[in-house]
Amino acid sequence: MDVPQDPKVTCRQRREIVDAVRSGDSVRAENAIRDHFDHIRARLSTTVHKADTRPPHAQQ
């Protein structure tokens, strides 16, 4: 799974968190935070997976 790092997506996700918090909608805020961190986890997982597939001499 390849999850691109798109600054527009990150910005939109963070804006959703801020808007939800400002509106006092805790359920929406929780969902927005969860979505944002799920995206981060997916990106990190992809990065770690790619790093593990490098030849041993390139991992140093």
mmCIF file as Biopython writes it, N, C-alpha, C and O atoms, coordinates in Angstrom:
data_model
#
loop_
_atom_site.group_PDB
_atom_site.id
_atom_site.type_symbol
_atom_site.label_atom_id
_atom_site.label_alt_id
_atom_site.label_comp_id
_atom_site.label_asym_id
_atom_site.label_entity_id
_atom_site.label_seq_id
_atom_site.pdbx_PDB_ins_code
_atom_site.Cartn_x
_atom_site.Cartn_y
_atom_site.Cartn_z
_atom_site.occupancy
_atom_site.B_iso_or_equiv
_atom_site.auth_seq_id
_atom_site.auth_asym_id
_atom_site.pdbx_PDB_model_num
ATOM 1   N N  . MET A ? 1  ? 0.843   -1.176 0.000  1.0 0.0 1  A 1 
ATOM 2   C CA . MET A ? 1  ? 0.000   0.000  0.000  1.0 0.0 1  A 1 
ATOM 3   C C  . MET A ? 1  ? 0.888   1.238  0.000  1.0 0.0 1  A 1 
ATOM 4   O O  . MET A ? 1  ? 1.718   1.398  0.895  1.0 0.0 1  A 1 
ATOM 5   N N  . ASP A ? 2  ? 0.731   2.095  -0.965 1.0 0.0 2  A 1 
ATOM 6   C CA . ASP A ? 2  ? 1.528   3.304  -1.062 1.0 0.0 2  A 1 
ATOM 7   C C  . ASP A ? 2  ? 0.656   4.492  -0.703 1.0 0.0 2  A 1 
ATOM 8   O O  . ASP A ? 2  ? -0.308  4.794  -1.407 1.0 0.0 2  A 1 
ATOM 9   N N  . VAL A ? 3  ? 0.988   5.164  0.386  1.0 0.0 3  A 1 
ATOM 10  C CA . VAL A ? 3  ? 0.210   6.311  0.846  1.0 0.0 3  A 1 
ATOM 11  C C  . VAL A ? 3  ? 1.050   7.559  0.622  1.0 0.0 3  A 1 
ATOM 12  O O  . VAL A ? 3  ? 2.031   7.786  1.331  1.0 0.0 3  A 1 
ATOM 13  N N  . PRO A ? 4  ? 0.673   8.362  -0.353 1.0 0.0 4  A 1 
ATOM 14  C CA . PRO A ? 4  ? 1.471   9.552  -0.634 1.0 0.0 4  A 1 
ATOM 15  C C  . PRO A ? 4  ? 1.354   10.583 0.488  1.0 0.0 4  A 1 
ATOM 16  O O  . PRO A ? 4  ? 0.322   10.682 1.152  1.0 0.0 4  A 1 
ATOM 17  N N  . GLN A ? 5  ? 2.409   11.334 0.681  1.0 0.0 5  A 1 
ATOM 18  C CA . GLN A ? 5  ? 2.395   12.418 1.653  1.0 0.0 5  A 1 
ATOM 19  C C  . GLN A ? 5  ? 1.990   13.685 0.908  1.0 0.0 5  A 1 
ATOM 20  O O  . GLN A ? 5  ? 2.803   14.303 0.222  1.0 0.0 5  A 1 
ATOM 21  N N  . ASP A ? 6  ? 0.750   14.051 1.051  1.0 0.0 6  A 1 
ATOM 22  C CA . ASP A ? 6  ? 0.222   15.218 0.351  1.0 0.0 6  A 1 
ATOM 23  C C  . ASP A ? 6  ? -0.065  16.317 1.367  1.0 0.0 6  A 1 
ATOM 24  O O  . ASP A ? 6  ? -0.954  16.161 2.204  1.0 0.0 6  A 1 
ATOM 25  N N  . PRO A ? 7  ? 0.667   17.419 1.310  1.0 0.0 7  A 1 
ATOM 26  C CA . PRO A ? 7  ? 0.446   18.501 2.271  1.0 0.0 7  A 1 
ATOM 27  C C  . PRO A ? 7  ? -0.997  19.029 2.267  1.0 0.0 7  A 1 
ATOM 28  O O  . PRO A ? 7  ? -1.487  19.494 3.297  1.0 0.0 7  A 1 
ATOM 29  N N  . LYS A ? 8  ? -1.665  18.959 1.134  1.0 0.0 8  A 1 
ATOM 30  C CA . LYS A ? 8  ? -3.055  19.421 1.072  1.0 0.0 8  A 1 
ATOM 31  C C  . LYS A ? 8  ? -3.959  18.519 1.909  1.0 0.0 8  A 1 
ATOM 32  O O  . LYS A ? 8  ? -4.877  19.000 2.573  1.0 0.0 8  A 1 
ATOM 33  N N  . VAL A ? 9  ? -3.701  17.215 1.877  1.0 0.0 9  A 1 
ATOM 34  C CA . VAL A ? 9  ? -4.483  16.273 2.677  1.0 0.0 9  A 1 
ATOM 35  C C  . VAL A ? 9  ? -4.233  16.540 4.159  1.0 0.0 9  A 1 
ATOM 36  O O  . VAL A ? 9  ? -5.173  16.606 4.951  1.0 0.0 9  A 1 
ATOM 37  N N  . THR A ? 10 ? -2.970  16.693 4.527  1.0 0.0 10 A 1 
ATOM 38  C CA . THR A ? 10 ? -2.621  16.972 5.920  1.0 0.0 10 A 1 
ATOM 39  C C  . THR A ? 10 ? -3.275  18.258 6.395  1.0 0.0 10 A 1 
ATOM 40  O O  . THR A ? 10 ? -3.839  18.299 7.489  1.0 0.0 10 A 1 
ATOM 41  N N  . CYS A ? 11 ? -3.208  19.287 5.601  1.0 0.0 11 A 1 
ATOM 42  C CA . CYS A ? 11 ? -3.820  20.572 5.952  1.0 0.0 11 A 1 
ATOM 43  C C  . CYS A ? 11 ? -5.332  20.421 6.123  1.0 0.0 11 A 1 
ATOM 44  O O  . CYS A ? 11 ? -5.901  20.935 7.086  1.0 0.0 11 A 1 
ATOM 45  N N  . ARG A ? 12 ? -5.975  19.726 5.204  1.0 0.0 12 A 1 
ATOM 46  C CA . ARG A ? 12 ? -7.427  19.534 5.275  1.0 0.0 12 A 1 
ATOM 47  C C  . ARG A ? 12 ? -7.804  18.747 6.533  1.0 0.0 12 A 1 
ATOM 48  O O  . ARG A ? 12 ? -8.787  19.069 7.201  1.0 0.0 12 A 1 
ATOM 49  N N  . GLN A ? 13 ? -7.020  17.719 6.850  1.0 0.0 13 A 1 
ATOM 50  C CA . GLN A ? 13 ? -7.304  16.928 8.041  1.0 0.0 13 A 1 
ATOM 51  C C  . GLN A ? 13 ? -7.140  17.760 9.314  1.0 0.0 13 A 1 
ATOM 52  O O  . GLN A ? 13 ? -7.956  17.655 10.230 1.0 0.0 13 A 1 
ATOM 53  N N  . ARG A ? 14 ? -6.121  18.561 9.376  1.0 0.0 14 A 1 
ATOM 54  C CA . ARG A ? 14 ? -5.896  19.391 10.564 1.0 0.0 14 A 1 
ATOM 55  C C  . ARG A ? 14 ? -6.963  20.472 10.683 1.0 0.0 14 A 1 
ATOM 56  O O  . ARG A ? 14 ? -7.406  20.796 11.784 1.0 0.0 14 A 1 
ATOM 57  N N  . ARG A ? 15 ? -7.369  21.023 9.558  1.0 0.0 15 A 1 
ATOM 58  C CA . ARG A ? 15 ? -8.433  22.026 9.570  1.0 0.0 15 A 1 
ATOM 59  C C  . ARG A ? 15 ? -9.733  21.413 10.094 1.0 0.0 15 A 1 
ATOM 60  O O  . ARG A ? 15 ? -10.469 22.056 10.842 1.0 0.0 15 A 1 
ATOM 61  N N  . GLU A ? 16 ? -10.011 20.183 9.704  1.0 0.0 16 A 1 
ATOM 62  C CA . GLU A ? 16 ? -11.206 19.484 10.184 1.0 0.0 16 A 1 
ATOM 63  C C  . GLU A ? 16 ? -11.154 19.305 11.701 1.0 0.0 16 A 1 
ATOM 64  O O  . GLU A ? 16 ? -12.166 19.470 12.382 1.0 0.0 16 A 1 
ATOM 65  N N  . ILE A ? 17 ? -9.977  18.968 12.228 1.0 0.0 17 A 1 
ATOM 66  C CA . ILE A ? 17 ? -9.813  18.832 13.679 1.0 0.0 17 A 1 
ATOM 67  C C  . ILE A ? 17 ? -10.101 20.166 14.364 1.0 0.0 17 A 1 
ATOM 68  O O  . ILE A ? 17 ? -10.883 20.221 15.313 1.0 0.0 17 A 1 
ATOM 69  N N  . VAL A ? 18 ? -9.476  21.230 13.889 1.0 0.0 18 A 1 
ATOM 70  C CA . VAL A ? 18 ? -9.661  22.555 14.486 1.0 0.0 18 A 1 
ATOM 71  C C  . VAL A ? 18 ? -11.125 22.987 14.417 1.0 0.0 18 A 1 
ATOM 72  O O  . VAL A ? 18 ? -11.677 23.472 15.405 1.0 0.0 18 A 1 
ATOM 73  N N  . ASP A ? 19 ? -11.746 22.816 13.267 1.0 0.0 19 A 1 
ATOM 74  C CA . ASP A ? 19 ? -13.148 23.212 13.109 1.0 0.0 19 A 1 
ATOM 75  C C  . ASP A ? 19 ? -14.055 22.435 14.064 1.0 0.0 19 A 1 
ATOM 76  O O  . ASP A ? 19 ? -14.972 23.005 14.655 1.0 0.0 19 A 1 
ATOM 77  N N  . ALA A ? 20 ? -13.801 21.156 14.210 1.0 0.0 20 A 1 
ATOM 78  C CA . ALA A ? 20 ? -14.620 20.331 15.103 1.0 0.0 20 A 1 
ATOM 79  C C  . ALA A ? 20 ? -14.447 20.752 16.558 1.0 0.0 20 A 1 
ATOM 80  O O  . ALA A ? 20 ? -15.420 20.840 17.306 1.0 0.0 20 A 1 
ATOM 81  N N  . VAL A ? 21 ? -13.203 21.012 16.953 1.0 0.0 21 A 1 
ATOM 82  C CA . VAL A ? 21 ? -12.944 21.449 18.331 1.0 0.0 21 A 1 
ATOM 83  C C  . VAL A ? 21 ? -13.599 22.803 18.584 1.0 0.0 21 A 1 
ATOM 84  O O  . VAL A ? 21 ? -14.255 22.997 19.607 1.0 0.0 21 A 1 
ATOM 85  N N  . ARG A ? 22 ? -13.425 23.720 17.671 1.0 0.0 22 A 1 
ATOM 86  C CA . ARG A ? 22 ? -14.028 25.054 17.834 1.0 0.0 22 A 1 
ATOM 87  C C  . ARG A ? 22 ? -15.546 25.004 17.926 1.0 0.0 22 A 1 
ATOM 88  O O  . ARG A ? 22 ? -16.158 25.800 18.638 1.0 0.0 22 A 1 
ATOM 89  N N  . SER A ? 23 ? -16.150 24.067 17.206 1.0 0.0 23 A 1 
ATOM 90  C CA . SER A ? 23 ? -17.610 23.969 17.225 1.0 0.0 23 A 1 
ATOM 91  C C  . SER A ? 23 ? -18.119 23.202 18.445 1.0 0.0 23 A 1 
ATOM 92  O O  . SER A ? 23 ? -19.321 23.159 18.705 1.0 0.0 23 A 1 
ATOM 93  N N  . GLY A ? 24 ? -17.192 22.597 19.186 1.0 0.0 24 A 1 
ATOM 94  C CA . GLY A ? 24 ? -17.581 21.853 20.372 1.0 0.0 24 A 1 
ATOM 95  C C  . GLY A ? 24 ? -18.106 20.459 20.078 1.0 0.0 24 A 1 
ATOM 96  O O  . GLY A ? 24 ? -18.688 19.816 20.951 1.0 0.0 24 A 1 
ATOM 97  N N  . ASP A ? 25 ? -17.904 19.990 18.858 1.0 0.0 25 A 1 
ATOM 98  C CA . ASP A ? 25 ? -18.392 18.672 18.447 1.0 0.0 25 A 1 
ATOM 99  C C  . ASP A ? 25 ? -17.315 17.628 18.748 1.0 0.0 25 A 1 
ATOM 100 O O  . ASP A ? 25 ? -16.431 17.376 17.928 1.0 0.0 25 A 1 
ATOM 101 N N  . SER A ? 26 ? -17.402 17.033 19.925 1.0 0.0 26 A 1 
ATOM 102 C CA . SER A ? 26 ? -16.351 16.099 20.356 1.0 0.0 26 A 1 
ATOM 103 C C  . SER A ? 26 ? -16.316 14.822 19.520 1.0 0.0 26 A 1 
ATOM 104 O O  . SER A ? 26 ? -15.241 14.268 19.290 1.0 0.0 26 A 1 
ATOM 105 N N  . VAL A ? 27 ? -17.458 14.354 19.069 1.0 0.0 27 A 1 
ATOM 106 C CA . VAL A ? 27 ? -17.486 13.138 18.244 1.0 0.0 27 A 1 
ATOM 107 C C  . VAL A ? 27 ? -16.799 13.407 16.907 1.0 0.0 27 A 1 
ATOM 108 O O  . VAL A ? 27 ? -15.977 12.614 16.449 1.0 0.0 27 A 1 
ATOM 109 N N  . ARG A ? 28 ? -17.141 14.521 16.297 1.0 0.0 28 A 1 
ATOM 110 C CA . ARG A ? 28 ? -16.502 14.887 15.023 1.0 0.0 28 A 1 
ATOM 111 C C  . ARG A ? 28 ? -15.006 15.107 15.210 1.0 0.0 28 A 1 
ATOM 112 O O  . ARG A ? 28 ? -14.210 14.703 14.363 1.0 0.0 28 A 1 
ATOM 113 N N  . ALA A ? 29 ? -14.617 15.748 16.316 1.0 0.0 29 A 1 
ATOM 114 C CA . ALA A ? 29 ? -13.196 15.982 16.590 1.0 0.0 29 A 1 
ATOM 115 C C  . ALA A ? 29 ? -12.460 14.657 16.761 1.0 0.0 29 A 1 
ATOM 116 O O  . ALA A ? 29 ? -11.372 14.469 16.218 1.0 0.0 29 A 1 
ATOM 117 N N  . GLU A ? 30 ? -13.061 13.738 17.520 1.0 0.0 30 A 1 
ATOM 118 C CA . GLU A ? 30 ? -12.424 12.437 17.715 1.0 0.0 30 A 1 
ATOM 119 C C  . GLU A ? 30 ? -12.253 11.703 16.389 1.0 0.0 30 A 1 
ATOM 120 O O  . GLU A ? 30 ? -11.198 11.126 16.128 1.0 0.0 30 A 1 
ATOM 121 N N  . ASN A ? 31 ? -13.273 11.725 15.564 1.0 0.0 31 A 1 
ATOM 122 C CA . ASN A ? 31 ? -13.184 11.069 14.256 1.0 0.0 31 A 1 
ATOM 123 C C  . ASN A ? 31 ? -12.124 11.721 13.378 1.0 0.0 31 A 1 
ATOM 124 O O  . ASN A ? 31 ? -11.376 11.031 12.684 1.0 0.0 31 A 1 
ATOM 125 N N  . ALA A ? 32 ? -12.059 13.042 13.408 1.0 0.0 32 A 1 
ATOM 126 C CA . ALA A ? 32 ? -11.071 13.761 12.597 1.0 0.0 32 A 1 
ATOM 127 C C  . ALA A ? 32 ? -9.650  13.439 13.062 1.0 0.0 32 A 1 
ATOM 128 O O  . ALA A ? 32 ? -8.751  13.243 12.245 1.0 0.0 32 A 1 
ATOM 129 N N  . ILE A ? 33 ? -9.460  13.388 14.372 1.0 0.0 33 A 1 
ATOM 130 C CA . ILE A ? 33 ? -8.136  13.051 14.912 1.0 0.0 33 A 1 
ATOM 131 C C  . ILE A ? 33 ? -7.769  11.623 14.543 1.0 0.0 33 A 1 
ATOM 132 O O  . ILE A ? 33 ? -6.639  11.346 14.140 1.0 0.0 33 A 1 
ATOM 133 N N  . ARG A ? 34 ? -8.726  10.726 14.681 1.0 0.0 34 A 1 
ATOM 134 C CA . ARG A ? 34 ? -8.480  9.318  14.344 1.0 0.0 34 A 1 
ATOM 135 C C  . ARG A ? 34 ? -8.106  9.177  12.863 1.0 0.0 34 A 1 
ATOM 136 O O  . ARG A ? 34 ? -7.155  8.469  12.530 1.0 0.0 34 A 1 
ATOM 137 N N  . ASP A ? 35 ? -8.844  9.841  11.984 1.0 0.0 35 A 1 
ATOM 138 C CA . ASP A ? 35 ? -8.542  9.792  10.547 1.0 0.0 35 A 1 
ATOM 139 C C  . ASP A ? 35 ? -7.144  10.324 10.265 1.0 0.0 35 A 1 
ATOM 140 O O  . ASP A ? 35 ? -6.387  9.733  9.496  1.0 0.0 35 A 1 
ATOM 141 N N  . HIS A ? 36 ? -6.808  11.447 10.897 1.0 0.0 36 A 1 
ATOM 142 C CA . HIS A ? 36 ? -5.503  12.067 10.688 1.0 0.0 36 A 1 
ATOM 143 C C  . HIS A ? 36 ? -4.377  11.121 11.110 1.0 0.0 36 A 1 
ATOM 144 O O  . HIS A ? 36 ? -3.410  10.929 10.374 1.0 0.0 36 A 1 
ATOM 145 N N  . PHE A ? 37 ? -4.512  10.532 12.301 1.0 0.0 37 A 1 
ATOM 146 C CA . PHE A ? 37 ? -3.458  9.650  12.783 1.0 0.0 37 A 1 
ATOM 147 C C  . PHE A ? 37 ? -3.430  8.318  12.043 1.0 0.0 37 A 1 
ATOM 148 O O  . PHE A ? 37 ? -2.366  7.715  11.906 1.0 0.0 37 A 1 
ATOM 149 N N  . ASP A ? 38 ? -4.572  7.852  11.569 1.0 0.0 38 A 1 
ATOM 150 C CA . ASP A ? 38 ? -4.577  6.646  10.732 1.0 0.0 38 A 1 
ATOM 151 C C  . ASP A ? 38 ? -3.764  6.890  9.463  1.0 0.0 38 A 1 
ATOM 152 O O  . ASP A ? 38 ? -3.022  6.016  9.014  1.0 0.0 38 A 1 
ATOM 153 N N  . HIS A ? 39 ? -3.907  8.072  8.898  1.0 0.0 39 A 1 
ATOM 154 C CA . HIS A ? 39 ? -3.157  8.428  7.686  1.0 0.0 39 A 1 
ATOM 155 C C  . HIS A ? 39 ? -1.659  8.484  7.988  1.0 0.0 39 A 1 
ATOM 156 O O  . HIS A ? 39 ? -0.840  8.010  7.201  1.0 0.0 39 A 1 
ATOM 157 N N  . ILE A ? 40 ? -1.312  9.068  9.137  1.0 0.0 40 A 1 
ATOM 158 C CA . ILE A ? 40 ? 0.100   9.138  9.529  1.0 0.0 40 A 1 
ATOM 159 C C  . ILE A ? 40 ? 0.660   7.729  9.730  1.0 0.0 40 A 1 
ATOM 160 O O  . ILE A ? 40 ? 1.754   7.417  9.258  1.0 0.0 40 A 1 
ATOM 161 N N  . ARG A ? 41 ? -0.097  6.879  10.434 1.0 0.0 41 A 1 
ATOM 162 C CA . ARG A ? 41 ? 0.352   5.498  10.660 1.0 0.0 41 A 1 
ATOM 163 C C  . ARG A ? 41 ? 0.565   4.767  9.335  1.0 0.0 41 A 1 
ATOM 164 O O  . ARG A ? 41 ? 1.542   4.036  9.172  1.0 0.0 41 A 1 
ATOM 165 N N  . ALA A ? 42 ? -0.346  4.965  8.401  1.0 0.0 42 A 1 
ATOM 166 C CA . ALA A ? 42 ? -0.223  4.311  7.095  1.0 0.0 42 A 1 
ATOM 167 C C  . ALA A ? 42 ? 1.040   4.778  6.377  1.0 0.0 42 A 1 
ATOM 168 O O  . ALA A ? 42 ? 1.758   3.973  5.784  1.0 0.0 42 A 1 
ATOM 169 N N  . ARG A ? 43 ? 1.306   6.087  6.434  1.0 0.0 43 A 1 
ATOM 170 C CA . ARG A ? 43 ? 2.523   6.612  5.802  1.0 0.0 43 A 1 
ATOM 171 C C  . ARG A ? 43 ? 3.772   6.050  6.465  1.0 0.0 43 A 1 
ATOM 172 O O  . ARG A ? 43 ? 4.715   5.650  5.783  1.0 0.0 43 A 1 
ATOM 173 N N  . LEU A ? 44 ? 3.777   6.019  7.796  1.0 0.0 44 A 1 
ATOM 174 C CA . LEU A ? 44 ? 4.937   5.488  8.510  1.0 0.0 44 A 1 
ATOM 175 C C  . LEU A ? 44 ? 5.134   4.006  8.223  1.0 0.0 44 A 1 
ATOM 176 O O  . LEU A ? 44 ? 6.261   3.545  8.039  1.0 0.0 44 A 1 
ATOM 177 N N  . SER A ? 45 ? 4.046   3.271  8.186  1.0 0.0 45 A 1 
ATOM 178 C CA . SER A ? 45 ? 4.114   1.846  7.892  1.0 0.0 45 A 1 
ATOM 179 C C  . SER A ? 45 ? 4.707   1.610  6.511  1.0 0.0 45 A 1 
ATOM 180 O O  . SER A ? 45 ? 5.531   0.715  6.323  1.0 0.0 45 A 1 
ATOM 181 N N  . THR A ? 46 ? 4.289   2.404  5.565  1.0 0.0 46 A 1 
ATOM 182 C CA . THR A ? 46 ? 4.803   2.301  4.202  1.0 0.0 46 A 1 
ATOM 183 C C  . THR A ? 46 ? 6.287   2.639  4.171  1.0 0.0 46 A 1 
ATOM 184 O O  . THR A ? 46 ? 7.066   1.972  3.490  1.0 0.0 46 A 1 
ATOM 185 N N  . THR A ? 47 ? 6.676   3.671  4.905  1.0 0.0 47 A 1 
ATOM 186 C CA . THR A ? 47 ? 8.073   4.096  4.953  1.0 0.0 47 A 1 
ATOM 187 C C  . THR A ? 47 ? 8.936   3.016  5.588  1.0 0.0 47 A 1 
ATOM 188 O O  . THR A ? 47 ? 10.012  2.700  5.079  1.0 0.0 47 A 1 
ATOM 189 N N  . VAL A ? 48 ? 8.470   2.448  6.698  1.0 0.0 48 A 1 
ATOM 190 C CA . VAL A ? 48 ? 9.223   1.390  7.377  1.0 0.0 48 A 1 
ATOM 191 C C  . VAL A ? 48 ? 9.333   0.170  6.476  1.0 0.0 48 A 1 
ATOM 192 O O  . VAL A ? 48 ? 10.400  -0.435 6.377  1.0 0.0 48 A 1 
ATOM 193 N N  . HIS A ? 49 ? 8.238   -0.197 5.819  1.0 0.0 49 A 1 
ATOM 194 C CA . HIS A ? 49 ? 8.247   -1.351 4.927  1.0 0.0 49 A 1 
ATOM 195 C C  . HIS A ? 49 ? 9.259   -1.138 3.805  1.0 0.0 49 A 1 
ATOM 196 O O  . HIS A ? 49 ? 10.021  -2.049 3.481  1.0 0.0 49 A 1 
ATOM 197 N N  . LYS A ? 50 ? 9.277   0.038  3.215  1.0 0.0 50 A 1 
ATOM 198 C CA . LYS A ? 50 ? 10.223  0.314  2.135  1.0 0.0 50 A 1 
ATOM 199 C C  . LYS A ? 50 ? 11.650  0.274  2.651  1.0 0.0 50 A 1 
ATOM 200 O O  . LYS A ? 50 ? 12.544  -0.221 1.964  1.0 0.0 50 A 1 
ATOM 201 N N  . ALA A ? 51 ? 11.875  0.789  3.856  1.0 0.0 51 A 1 
ATOM 202 C CA . ALA A ? 51 ? 13.220  0.785  4.433  1.0 0.0 51 A 1 
ATOM 203 C C  . ALA A ? 51 ? 13.692  -0.637 4.674  1.0 0.0 51 A 1 
ATOM 204 O O  . ALA A ? 51 ? 14.877  -0.925 4.500  1.0 0.0 51 A 1 
ATOM 205 N N  . ASP A ? 52 ? 12.801  -1.531 5.069  1.0 0.0 52 A 1 
ATOM 206 C CA . ASP A ? 52 ? 13.166  -2.918 5.338  1.0 0.0 52 A 1 
ATOM 207 C C  . ASP A ? 52 ? 13.533  -3.683 4.069  1.0 0.0 52 A 1 
ATOM 208 O O  . ASP A ? 52 ? 14.198  -4.716 4.145  1.0 0.0 52 A 1 
ATOM 209 N N  . THR A ? 53 ? 13.121  -3.203 2.934  1.0 0.0 53 A 1 
ATOM 210 C CA . THR A ? 53 ? 13.394  -3.913 1.678  1.0 0.0 53 A 1 
ATOM 211 C C  . THR A ? 53 ? 14.696  -3.456 1.022  1.0 0.0 53 A 1 
ATOM 212 O O  . THR A ? 53 ? 15.074  -3.966 -0.033 1.0 0.0 53 A 1 
ATOM 213 N N  . ARG A ? 54 ? 15.373  -2.504 1.641  1.0 0.0 54 A 1 
ATOM 214 C CA . ARG A ? 54 ? 16.659  -2.069 1.083  1.0 0.0 54 A 1 
ATOM 215 C C  . ARG A ? 54 ? 17.704  -3.140 1.317  1.0 0.0 54 A 1 
ATOM 216 O O  . ARG A ? 54 ? 17.611  -3.905 2.277  1.0 0.0 54 A 1 
ATOM 217 N N  . PRO A ? 55 ? 18.688  -3.199 0.454  1.0 0.0 55 A 1 
ATOM 218 C CA . PRO A ? 55 ? 19.789  -4.159 0.677  1.0 0.0 55 A 1 
ATOM 219 C C  . PRO A ? 55 ? 20.488  -3.844 1.997  1.0 0.0 55 A 1 
ATOM 220 O O  . PRO A ? 55 ? 20.524  -2.684 2.408  1.0 0.0 55 A 1 
ATOM 221 N N  . PRO A ? 56 ? 21.046  -4.855 2.671  1.0 0.0 56 A 1 
ATOM 222 C CA . PRO A ? 56 ? 21.690  -4.638 3.978  1.0 0.0 56 A 1 
ATOM 223 C C  . PRO A ? 56 ? 22.717  -3.517 3.980  1.0 0.0 56 A 1 
ATOM 224 O O  . PRO A ? 56 ? 22.787  -2.756 4.945  1.0 0.0 56 A 1 
ATOM 225 N N  . HIS A ? 57 ? 23.511  -3.396 2.928  1.0 0.0 57 A 1 
ATOM 226 C CA . HIS A ? 57 ? 24.536  -2.352 2.907  1.0 0.0 57 A 1 
ATOM 227 C C  . HIS A ? 57 ? 23.919  -0.955 2.833  1.0 0.0 57 A 1 
ATOM 228 O O  . HIS A ? 57 ? 24.579  0.018  3.197  1.0 0.0 57 A 1 
ATOM 229 N N  . ALA A ? 58 ? 22.695  -0.832 2.380  1.0 0.0 58 A 1 
ATOM 230 C CA . ALA A ? 58 ? 22.042  0.474  2.261  1.0 0.0 58 A 1 
ATOM 231 C C  . ALA A ? 58 ? 21.266  0.846  3.517  1.0 0.0 58 A 1 
ATOM 232 O O  . ALA A ? 58 ? 20.773  1.969  3.615  1.0 0.0 58 A 1 
ATOM 233 N N  . GLN A ? 59 ? 21.145  -0.063 4.478  1.0 0.0 59 A 1 
ATOM 234 C CA . GLN A ? 59 ? 20.362  0.218  5.668  1.0 0.0 59 A 1 
ATOM 235 C C  . GLN A ? 59 ? 21.158  0.944  6.739  1.0 0.0 59 A 1 
ATOM 236 O O  . GLN A ? 59 ? 20.589  1.327  7.761  1.0 0.0 59 A 1 
ATOM 237 N N  . GLN A ? 60 ? 22.426  1.140  6.546  1.0 0.0 60 A 1 
ATOM 238 C CA . GLN A ? 60 ? 23.247  1.786  7.571  1.0 0.0 60 A 1 
ATOM 239 C C  . GLN A ? 60 ? 23.144  3.261  7.526  1.0 0.0 60 A 1 
ATOM 240 O O  . GLN A ? 60 ? 23.777  3.949  8.327  1.0 0.0 60 A 1 
#
